[in-house]
Amino acid sequence: MELLGWMEQWNMLPPTGGTVLCAVSGGRDSVCLLHYLHSIADDCGFAVAAAHYNHHMRPTAQRDEDFVRRLCRQLRVPFYTDGADVVAVAEKTGRGVEETGRELRYAFLQELADRIGAQRIATAHHMGDQAETVLLNLLRGTGPEGLAGIPPVRGRLIRPLLNTPRQEIELYLQRNGLQHVEDETNESMAFARNRLRRTVLPELEQINPALRQNIARTAAIVRGEDEYLNRLAGEYLPKEGTRLPCDSIRSAPSVLRPRIVRLLMARLETGKKDVSATHIEAVVRMAEECRGGMVSLPAGMVALCRDGQLLLTEQNAPADAVSLAEGQNCWGGWEITVRRVPCNAEKKENALYLRSDVSQMQADRWNSRDRLTLPDSRGARSVKRLLTERGIPPEQRAHIPCIRVEGKAAAVYAVGTDLEFVPAKTGEAAEIIICPIER
């Protein structure tokens, strides 16, 4: 198995002296990828680290984590792990288990890469995964973006195996005497991807044995054309922001108009996730008519048409930052009461506690760059991930108050206080009681 040509073609190799963080579940594909990256690391001048996320969804989940830990010890590869009760988080948020697990897993990989200074994050998606993804997208109803499938590179995420058939992976494992673990859920026909893999694809391969290779080739063609059309559509967008003159959309060829709106939506904090073709069509039609109006979008976002301008924004945007003084304060839809209390006083469920010597406290919205290191945690985590783990639905997260001290995120409601600002066990603490304002 030779991946270097493919990796160089897509600029997957980190700079000399850099690090590739490899996501390793313990299955055959990720074991193959970790071993291969380790085998070329010295010659190519980079280091490899491994990350395992434990979803706690199966009785054998700990077995998988222990297996990856042993493998990394044998290869002398740094090993990092984290996890959450994904099923419990999914139930709290009302989202699917697979979607929740993916969000938590990728948040972990991104944060870990930041912490260890990894320039690349490698996942073990292969040619079979590409074929399954394209077909699933087609079944759901999709445009060029869905038919383009999994990109080889997205930011610092790389997929070195994406052009490699499963048979080559299995042969690599045999030749190198590598063991792996099996995820029992891969056998469950409750998941659409498993049904496709185990029943539909084998039937289609009776018609054309080169099915997976052909789908991967088609996805690559569509991806190139999709990127070109995105560049054309991007010429109608402002350099930044989510406001656009309706005339910009009306002046574009009709085939590009939905794409312009979709690219504009991608700039939202929530992204364009869960946005359907119906949403896109409604926004395009509103901009074309340019008569004013509003279209509700997922995750509490809206598209507004006012005075010849199309604006994408939150329906109830969080308030701007306000300074907190002792006594009652208001921010957005929250009442925030600040007072001094003894450190050993009984803690309230709806309160945050900070050192009493802090100054310039503000209530503010949190952003994607904010991170907290909670007591007894394994390091800093993004506020978004912490809110997700606590079951806060996406449409509510943007309105959760963040307490800043001299501009730095010190505490977040429903999450906790950063280790730097945790009060001592004796003396006084700043108690910040946060309650929603009843309307």
For each residue, the residues with C-beta under 8 A, 3 or more apart:
1: 32 36 164 168 169 171 172
2: 5
3: 6 7 36 160 161 164
4: 7 8 40 44
5: 2 8 9
6: 3 9 10 12 152 160 162 163
7: 3 4 10 12 13 158 160
8: 4 5 11 12 13
9: 5 6
10: 6 7 152 153 158
11: 8 153
12: 6 7 8 120 122 152 153 158 160
13: 7 8 44 46 120
14: 18 19 20 46 118 119 120
15: 18 46 119
16: 45 46
17: 45 46 47
18: 14 15 46 47 118 119 120
19: 14 46 47 48 49 116 117 118 119 120
20: 14 37 41 46 47 48 49 118 119 120 121 122 158
21: 49 50 51 109 112 113 116 118 120 121 122
22: 30 33 34 37 48 49 50 51 122
23: 30 51 52 53 105 109 121 122 123 124
24: 30 31 33 34 50 51 52 68 71 72 124
25: 30 52 64 68 124 183
26: 30 31 52 64 65 67 68 71 180 181
27: 30 31 124 180 181 182 183
28: 31 32 169 170 173 180
29: 32 33 124 125 126 161 166 169
30: 22 23 24 25 26 27 33 34 123 124
31: 24 26 27 28 34 35 71 173 178 179 180
32: 1 28 29 35 36 124 161 169 172 173 178
33: 22 24 29 30 36 37 122 123 124 160 161
34: 22 24 30 31 37 38 48 50 71 72 75 77
35: 31 32 38 39 75 172 176 178
36: 1 3 32 33 39 40 160 172
37: 20 22 33 34 40 41 48 122 160
38: 34 35 41 48 75 77
39: 35 36
40: 4 36 37 43 44
41: 20 37 38 44 45 46 47 48
42: 45
43: 40
44: 4 13 40 41
45: 16 17 41 42
46: 13 14 15 16 17 18 19 20 41
47: 17 18 19 20 41
48: 19 20 22 34 37 38 41 77
49: 19 20 21 22 77 78 79 80 116 118
50: 21 22 24 34 68 71 72 77 78 79 80
51: 21 22 23 24 80 81 108 109 112
52: 23 24 25 26 64 65 68 69 79 80 81
53: 23 81 82 83 104 105 108 109
54: 61 62 64 65 81 82 83
55: 58 61 83 84 86 101 104 105
56: 61 83 84 85 86 87
57: 61 86 87 97 101 185
58: 55 61 183 184 185
59:
60: 63 64 181 184
61: 54 55 56 57 58 64 65 83
62: 54 65 66
63: 60 66 67 181
64: 25 26 52 54 60 61 67 68 181 183
65: 26 52 54 61 62 68 69 81 83
66: 62 63 69 70
67: 26 63 64 70 71 179 180 181
68: 24 25 26 50 52 64 65 71 72 79 81
69: 52 65 66 72 73 79 81
70: 66 67 73 74
71: 24 26 31 34 50 67 68 74 75
72: 24 34 50 68 69 75 76 77 78 79
73: 69 70 76 79
74: 70 71
75: 34 35 38 71 72
76: 72 73
77: 34 38 48 49 50 72
78: 49 50 72 116
79: 49 50 52 68 69 72 73
80: 49 50 51 52 112 116
81: 51 52 53 54 65 68 69
82: 53 54 108 112 378
83: 53 54 55 56 61 65
84: 55 56 88 89 104 389
85: 56 88 89
86: 55 56 57 89 90 97 100 101 104
87: 56 57 90 91 97
88: 84 85 91 92 391
89: 84 85 86 92 93 100 104 388 389 391
90: 86 87 93 94 95 96 97 99 100 101
91: 87 88 94 391
92: 88 89 390 391 392
93: 89 90 100 388 391 392 393 394
94: 90 91 393
95: 90 99 100
96: 90 99 100
97: 57 86 87 90 100 101
98: 101 102 191
99: 90 95 96 102 103
100: 86 89 90 93 95 96 97 103 104 388
101: 55 57 86 90 97 98 104 105
102: 98 99 105 106
103: 99 100 106 107 388
104: 53 55 84 86 89 100 101 107 108 385 388 389
105: 23 53 55 101 102 108 109
106: 102 103 109 110
107: 103 104 110 111 381 382 384 385 388
108: 51 53 82 104 105 111 112 385
109: 21 23 51 53 105 106 112 113 121
110: 106 107 113 114 121 382
111: 107 108 114 115 371 379 380 381 382 385
112: 21 51 80 82 108 109 115 116 118
113: 21 109 110 116 117 118 121 156
114: 110 111 117
115: 111 112 379 380
116: 19 21 49 78 80 112 113
117: 19 113 114
118: 14 18 19 20 21 49 112 113 121 156
119: 14 15 18 19 20 156
120: 12 13 14 18 19 20 21 156 157 158
121: 20 21 23 109 110 113 118 156 157 158
122: 12 20 21 22 23 33 37 157 158 159 160
123: 23 30 33 157 158 159
124: 23 24 25 27 29 30 32 33 159 161
125: 29 129 130 150 159 161 162
126: 29 129 130 161 162 164 165 166 169
127: 130 131 161 162 163 164 165 166 212 213 216
128: 131 132 165 166 197 212
129: 125 126 132 133 150 162
130: 125 126 127 133 134 149 150 162 212 215 216 219
131: 127 128 134 135 201 211 212 215 216
132: 128 129 135 136 193 196 197 201
133: 129 130 136 137 149 150
134: 130 131 137 138 146 147 149 215 218 219
135: 131 132 138 139 196 200 201 215
136: 132 133 139 140 192 193 196
137: 133 134 140 142 146 147 149
138: 134 135 141 142 146 147
139: 135 136 192
140: 136 137 146
141: 138 277
142: 137 138 145 146 147
143: 146 147 277
144: 147 148 222 225 226 229
145: 142 148 226 262
146: 134 137 138 140 142 143 149
147: 134 137 138 142 143 144 218 219 222
148: 144 145 151 219 222 223 226
149: 130 133 134 137 146 215 216 219 222 223
150: 125 129 130 133 159 162 219
151: 148 154 159 223
152: 6 10 12 158 159 162 163
153: 10 11 12 157 158 159
154: 151 157
155:
156: 113 118 119 120 121
157: 120 121 122 123 153 154
158: 7 10 12 20 120 121 122 123 152 153
159: 122 123 124 125 150 151 152 153 162
160: 3 6 7 12 33 36 37 122 164
161: 3 29 32 33 124 125 126 127 164 169
162: 6 125 126 127 129 130 150 152 159 216
163: 6 127 152 216
164: 1 3 126 127 160 161 168 169
165: 126 127 128 168 169 212 213
166: 29 126 127 128 169 170
167: 170 171
168: 1 164 165 171 172
169: 1 28 29 32 126 161 164 165 166 172 173
170: 28 166 167 173 174
171: 1 167 168 174 175
172: 1 32 35 36 168 169 175 176 178
173: 28 31 32 169 170 176 178 180
174: 170 171 177
175: 171 172
176: 35 172 173
177: 174
178: 31 32 35 172 173
179: 31 67
180: 26 27 28 31 67 173
181: 26 27 60 63 64 67
182: 27 186
183: 25 27 58 64 186
184: 58 60 187 188
185: 57 58 188 191 194
186: 182 183 194
187: 184 194
188: 184 185 191 194
189: 194 195 198
190: 194
191: 98 185 188 194 195
192: 136 139 195 196
193: 132 136 196 197
194: 185 186 187 188 189 190 191 197 198
195: 189 191 192 198 199 200
196: 132 135 136 192 193 199 200 201
197: 128 132 193 194 200 201
198: 189 194 195 201 202
199: 195 196 202 203
200: 135 195 196 197 203 204
201: 131 132 135 196 197 198 204 205 211 212
202: 198 199 205 206
203: 199 200 206 207
204: 200 201 207 208 211
205: 201 202 208 209 211 212
206: 202 203
207: 203 204 211
208: 204 205 211 214
209: 205
210: 213 214
211: 131 201 204 205 207 208 214 215
212: 127 128 130 131 165 201 205 215 216
213: 127 165 210 216 217
214: 208 210 211 217 218
215: 130 131 134 135 149 211 212 218 219
216: 127 130 131 149 162 163 212 213 219 220
217: 213 214 220 221
218: 134 147 214 215 221 222
219: 130 134 147 148 149 150 215 216 222 223
220: 216 217 223 224
221: 217 218 224 225
222: 144 147 148 149 218 219 225 226
223: 148 149 151 219 220 226 227
224: 220 221 227 228
225: 144 221 222 228 229
226: 144 145 148 222 223 229 230
227: 223 224 230 231
228: 224 225 231 232
229: 144 225 226 232 233 256 259
230: 226 227 233 234 259 263
231: 227 228 234 235
232: 228 229 235 256
233: 229 230 236 237 252 256 259 260 263
234: 230 231 237 263
235: 231 232
236: 233 244 248 249 251 252 256 260
237: 233 234 244 248 260 263 264
238: 241 243 244
239:
240: 267
241: 238 267
242: 264 265 267 268 311 312 313
243: 238 309 310 311 312
244: 236 237 238 248 249 260 264 287 309 310 311
245: 248 249 308 309 310
246: 249 250 287 288 290 305 308 309 310
247: 250 251 290 308
248: 236 237 244 245 251 252 260
249: 236 244 245 246 252 257 260 261 284 287 288 310
250: 246 247 287 288 290
251: 236 247 248
252: 233 236 248 249 256 257 260
253: 256 257
254: 257
255: 259
256: 229 232 233 236 252 253 259 260
257: 249 252 253 254 260 261 284 287 288
258: 261 262 277 280 281 284
259: 229 230 233 255 256 262 263
260: 233 236 237 244 248 249 252 256 257 263 264
261: 249 257 258 264 265 280 283 284 287
262: 145 258 259 265 266 272 275 280
263: 230 233 234 237 259 260 266 267
264: 237 242 244 260 261 267 310 312
265: 242 261 262 268 271 272 275 297 312
266: 262 263 271 272
267: 240 241 242 263 264 312
268: 242 265 271 272 301 312
269: 314 368 398
270: 273 298 299 300 301 394 398
271: 265 266 268
272: 262 265 266 268 275
273: 270 298 299
274: 298 299
275: 262 265 272 279 280 297 298
276: 279 280
277: 141 143 258 280 281
278: 281 282
279: 275 276 282 283 295 297 298
280: 258 261 262 275 276 277 283 284
281: 258 277 278 284 285
282: 278 279 285 286 295 303
283: 261 279 280 286 287 295 297 303 310
284: 249 257 258 261 280 281 287 288
285: 281 282 288 289
286: 282 283 289 290 291 293 295 303 305 310
287: 244 246 249 250 257 261 283 284 290 305 310
288: 246 249 250 257 284 285
289: 285 286 293
290: 246 247 250 286 287 305 308
291: 286 305
292: 305 306
293: 286 289 304 305
294: 302 303 304 305
295: 279 282 283 286 302 303
296: 301 302 315
297: 265 275 279 283 301 302 303 312
298: 270 273 274 275 279 301
299: 270 273 274 394 395
300: 270 314 315 316 394 395 398
301: 268 270 296 297 298 312 313 314 315
302: 294 295 296 297 312 313 314 315
303: 282 283 286 294 295 297 310 311 312
304: 293 294 310 311 312 313
305: 246 286 287 290 291 292 293 294 309 310 311
306: 292 309 311
307:
308: 245 246 247 290
309: 243 244 245 246 305 306
310: 243 244 245 246 249 264 283 286 287 303 304 305
311: 242 243 244 303 304 305 306
312: 242 243 264 265 267 268 297 301 302 303 304
313: 242 301 302 304 317
314: 269 300 301 302 317 318 398
315: 296 300 301 302
316: 300 333 399
317: 313 314
318: 314 332 365 398 399
319: 322 331 332 365
320: 364
321: 362 363 364 365 404
322: 319 329 330 331 362 363 364
323: 360 361 362
324: 329 336 338 361 362 363 403 432
325: 329 338
326: 338 339 340
327: 337 338 339
328: 335 336 337
329: 322 324 325 335 336 337 338 363
330: 322 334 335 336 437
331: 319 322 334 336 363 364 401
332: 318 319 399 401
333: 316 399 436 437 439
334: 330 331 363 401 413 434 435 436 437
335: 328 329 330 434 435 436 437
336: 324 328 329 330 331 363 401 432 433 434
337: 327 328 329 432 433 435
338: 324 325 326 327 329 361 430 431 432 433
339: 326 327 430 431 433
340: 326 356 428 429 430 431
341: 345 428 429 431
342: 345 427 428 429
343: 423 424 425 426 427 428 429
344: 425 426
345: 341 342 429 431
346:
347: 351 353
348: 351 431 433
349:
350: 433 434 435
351: 347 348 431 432 433 434
352: 403 411 412 413 416 417 431 432 434
353: 347 417 422 423 429 430 431 432
354: 358 361 403 405 410 411 417 421 422 423 429 430 432
355: 358 421 422 423 424 429 430
356: 340 423 427 428 429 430
357:
358: 354 355 361 405 410 421 430
359: 405 406
360: 323 405 406
361: 323 324 338 354 358 403 404 405 410 430 432
362: 321 322 323 324 403 404 405 407
363: 321 322 324 329 331 334 336 401 402 403 404
364: 320 321 322 331 401 402 403 404
365: 318 319 321 398 399 402
366: 370 383 384 400 402 409 412
367: 370
368: 269 382 384
369:
370: 366 367 382 383 402 409 412
371: 111 380 381 382 383 409
372: 380 381 383 386 409 411 412 415 416 417 418
373: 377 379 380 381 418 419 420
374: 377 381 386 415 416 417 418 419
375: 416 417 419 422
376:
377: 373 374 381 419
378: 82
379: 111 115 373
380: 111 115 371 372 373
381: 107 111 371 372 373 374 377 385 386
382: 107 110 111 368 370 371 385 386
383: 366 370 371 372 386 387 402 409 412 415
384: 107 366 368 387 388 397
385: 104 107 108 111 381 382 388 389
386: 372 374 381 382 383 389 390 412 415 416
387: 383 384 390 392 397 400 412 414 415
388: 89 93 100 103 104 107 384 385 391 392 397
389: 84 89 104 385 386
390: 92 386 387 414 415
391: 88 89 91 92 93 388
392: 92 93 387 388 396 397 400 414
393: 93 94 396 397
394: 93 270 299 300 397
395: 299 300 398
396: 392 393 399 400
397: 384 387 388 392 393 394 400
398: 269 270 300 314 318 365 395
399: 316 318 332 333 365 396
400: 366 387 392 396 397 412 413 414 415
401: 331 332 334 336 363 364 412 413 434
402: 363 364 365 366 370 383 409 411 412 413
403: 324 352 354 361 362 363 364 409 410 411 412 413 432
404: 321 361 362 363 364 407 408 409 410
405: 354 358 359 360 361 362 408 410 421
406: 359 360
407: 362 404
408: 404 405
409: 366 370 371 372 383 402 403 404 412 418
410: 354 358 361 403 404 405 417 418 420 421
411: 352 354 372 402 403 415 416 417 418 421 432
412: 352 366 370 372 383 386 387 400 401 402 403 409 415 416
413: 334 352 400 401 402 403 434
414: 387 390 392 400
415: 372 374 383 386 387 390 400 411 412
416: 352 372 374 375 386 411 412
417: 352 353 354 372 374 375 410 411 421 422
418: 372 373 374 409 410 411 421 422
419: 373 374 375 377 422
420: 373 410
421: 354 355 358 405 410 411 417 418
422: 353 354 355 375 417 418 419
423: 343 353 354 355 356 427 428 429 430
424: 343 355 427 429
425: 343 344
426: 343 344
427: 342 343 356 423 424
428: 340 341 342 343 356 423
429: 340 341 342 343 345 353 354 355 356 423 424
430: 338 339 340 353 354 355 356 358 361 423
431: 338 339 340 341 345 348 351 352 353
432: 324 336 337 338 351 352 353 354 361 403 411
433: 336 337 338 339 348 350 351
434: 334 335 336 350 351 352 401 413
435: 334 335 337 350
436: 333 334 335
437: 330 333 334 335
438:
439: 333
